[in-house]
Amino acid sequence: MKKVVLAYSGGLDTSYCLKYLKNEKGYEVHTVLVDTGGFDAEELSAIEKRAYELGSAQHANLTIVDKYYDKAIKYLIFGNVLKNNTYPLSVSAERVFQAIEAIKYAKKVGASAIAHGSTGAGNDQIRFDLIFQTIAPEIEIITPIRDLKLSRQEEVDYLSKNGVHYSWEKAQYSINKGLWGTSVGGKETLTSGQPLPSEAYPSQLKKEGEEKVTLHFEQGELVGINGKTDKPSNNIVALEKLANAYAIGRDIHVGDTIIGIKGRVGFEAAAPLIIIKAHHLLEKHTLGKWQQYWKEQLGNWYGMLFHEGQFLDPVMRNIETFLQDTQKTVNGTVTVSLKPYHFSLDGIESKNDLMNTGFGQYGEMNNAWTSDDAKGFIKILGNAQNIFSSVNQLDHD
């Protein structure tokens, strides 16, 4: 019997795919869920149980949180990556890594095909297919929902006809949670003008007032919170818990999808936004002007290519090498104030702080040069524009 691996989430689309591939196509279906920080033990157990009830020959839950951090999130932090200066790639990054692990699993079990439940109208189909065809071009890609152009009701009817009677009521808001943030979709995000209501977000306001949090970075990585050290992935979770009580990190991202249409999605990403902004502030103190300039250019490119599923392009490894090298002096502590619905950055302390009063105080006093040094510098700095203005007799009206 032919063997297919299905990238499985337990939702309606992948449940339909499982039953369809088994019943209509005669496949031995193996299901795999790749956890990038969005599931607890109880949820993973329930999804595994459902997979077997639907006819999975073998189910695997692969938890890759630390690998996901080491190979993806770390560089998103190093690059201060916010898509359109807003979105921390909460879903797009995890989809790429779910695809990588799913196709590796398909090769491991000797599958001749791999399937996913994406439609033909979104970004995920591209991320999955690009990864699959690069890592294992010999494995066939099967996409029932996309190919059959099924409506939600048609999927429900098919499952009911085949003895599957789970409750498939569509939630008012679709929630996708991962280590690097949670996406929130609803009727409002299908418009251009309506905000998501407060109750649509997973975390509600539980604390008032203000709370100080200290974040400690070593070579660009978050290694401690409030004096307690831990591995970065655990620190992300801990910070998210602290900030969620203040309902921090809500926003709506508007962007260009890979297929060329505009898209709008809500998200909640307290820890990612705080970490990126705190890290960026620390870099302003510890990196040179041109380091910051080129980091901004390459970080933006890195985020764009990642978002569009091009993670396996070799230029991504080149950019990662550059980003990693820039982090040698990004060491120190950033103090953050958490407040209802927002946060502020108070300041930094770092042995690598280039804002050193021994050289001068901005707008106050020069300690490392004379008045004549400054006059000579300014004169030479202006040479090019002075020559151009004189030769072309510009009047500068």
Disulfide bonds with the S-S distance in Angstrom:
none
